Amino acid sequence: MARYVKPTLDTKFHIDFDWWQQRRQNLRVYLYSHLCPECRVKYADSPPEEIDWVSPDTGEVRRVDILWHVIRTHCSQQPDYITDHTPLTAAVFRIFLANDNTPLTPAGLHQILGRKSPSLILRTIGGHQIYKGIRPVSTPVRRRAKKAA
């Protein structure tokens, strides 16, 4: 069983896609709920589709769901993508969608969000309850080398 390590204000978070798979939850359905009204109509009957996406920072080519891509390139640019009425966990999820799931600390999330304190963000996403796969970036556990006998 994994040991729980309490996150701090310096802990980086991201969307953990393994969380979605382990719970057999459909990420695509949840992504659809974050589309803007225009894209909801456009992609209402869209079958699952992946496209090649090239990272502007690294040049790496990855396969991504078209809904993820549309949210990043279109929906996140709309003025009502995140409003004062967007629940905090949904707003944080949308920030990660818009920034290609780049890990952020609660302070970084606060800077982008412009509301709620970093400590409130930490209390919301840093507890035992995992909201929509938003969790701390895991770091590899270092194992001590065994002493030679």
C-alpha positions in Angstrom: 0.0 0.0 0.0 1.3 3.4 -0.9 2.2 5.8 1.9 0.4 9.1 2.0 2.7 12.1 1.9 0.9 15.4 2.7 1.4 17.9 -0.1 2.7 21.4 0.6 2.4 24.7 -1.2 5.5 23.7 -3.2 4.0 20.4 -4.4 3.2 20.3 -8.1 -0.1 18.8 -9.2 -1.4 17.5 -12.6 -4.1 15.3 -14.0 -3.2 11.7 -13.4 -4.6 9.7 -16.4 -3.9 6.4 -14.6 -6.5 7.5 -12.0 -9.1 7.6 -14.8 -8.1 4.2 -16.1 -8.0 2.5 -12.6 -11.5 3.7 -11.9 -12.7 2.8 -15.4 -14.1 6.3 -15.7 -14.5 7.8 -19.2 -12.2 10.8 -19.5 -13.6 11.6 -22.9 -17.1 12.1 -21.5 -15.7 14.5 -18.9 -13.6 16.3 -21.5 -16.8 16.8 -23.5 -18.4 18.6 -20.5 -15.6 21.2 -20.7 -16.2 22.1 -24.4 -17.6 25.5 -25.2 -21.2 25.5 -26.5 -20.0 25.9 -30.1 -17.8 22.8 -29.9 -20.4 20.8 -28.0 -22.6 21.1 -31.0 -19.8 20.4 -33.4 -18.5 17.3 -31.6 -21.8 16.0 -30.2 -21.7 12.8 -32.3 -18.0 12.7 -32.8 -16.5 9.2 -32.4 -13.3 8.9 -30.4 -10.5 10.2 -32.5 -6.8 11.0 -31.9 -4.7 13.4 -33.8 -0.9 14.0 -34.0 0.0 17.0 -31.9 3.5 18.6 -32.0 4.7 20.2 -28.8 5.8 23.8 -29.5 8.4 23.6 -26.7 10.0 20.3 -27.5 8.9 19.3 -31.0 7.8 16.0 -29.6 4.9 14.4 -31.6 2.1 12.8 -29.5 -1.3 11.3 -30.2 -4.0 13.2 -28.3 -7.7 13.0 -28.2 -9.3 15.6 -30.5 -11.5 16.9 -27.6 -8.3 17.6 -25.6 -6.9 19.4 -28.5 -10.0 21.5 -29.2 -10.2 22.5 -25.5 -6.6 23.6 -25.5 -6.6 25.5 -28.8 -10.2 26.9 -28.9 -12.4 26.5 -25.9 -9.8 27.6 -23.4 -9.4 30.9 -25.4 -13.1 31.8 -24.8 -13.8 34.5 -22.2 -16.2 32.2 -20.2 -13.8 29.2 -20.1 -13.3 29.8 -16.4 -15.6 32.2 -14.6 -16.1 33.3 -11.0 -18.9 30.7 -10.9 -16.8 27.7 -12.1 -16.3 25.3 -9.2 -12.7 25.3 -7.9 -12.0 21.7 -8.9 -13.4 22.2 -12.4 -11.4 25.4 -12.8 -8.2 23.7 -11.8 -8.9 20.8 -14.2 -9.5 23.3 -16.9 -6.2 25.0 -16.2 -4.4 21.7 -16.6 -6.3 21.1 -19.9 -5.4 24.5 -21.2 -1.7 24.2 -20.3 -1.2 20.6 -21.7 -1.2 19.2 -18.1 2.0 21.0 -17.2 2.5 20.4 -13.4 1.7 23.4 -11.3 1.9 24.3 -7.6 -1.1 25.7 -5.7 0.6 29.2 -6.0 1.0 28.7 -9.8 -2.7 27.7 -10.0 -3.6 30.8 -7.9 -1.7 33.0 -10.3 -3.6 31.7 -13.3 -6.9 31.5 -11.6 -6.8 34.9 -10.0 -9.0 33.8 -7.1 -8.9 31.6 -4.0 -5.7 31.6 -2.0 -2.9 29.0 -2.7 -3.6 27.5 0.7 -7.3 27.0 -0.1 -6.4 25.4 -3.4 -4.0 23.1 -1.6 -6.6 22.1 0.9 -9.1 21.4 -1.9 -6.8 19.3 -4.2 -4.2 18.1 -1.7 -6.2 16.0 0.6 -7.0 12.3 0.6 -10.0 12.8 -1.8 -8.8 12.9 -5.4 -11.0 15.1 -7.6 -11.1 14.1 -11.3 -7.6 12.7 -11.2 -5.9 15.9 -10.0 -3.1 14.7 -7.7 0.5 15.4 -6.8 3.1 14.6 -9.4 4.6 11.4 -8.1 8.3 11.2 -7.6 10.2 7.9 -7.9 10.8 6.3 -4.5 14.6 6.0 -3.9 15.6 2.8 -2.5 18.6 2.4 -0.4 21.3 0.2 -1.9 21.8 -3.1 0.0 25.1 -3.4 1.7 27.3 -6.1 0.4 27.6 -9.0 2.8 
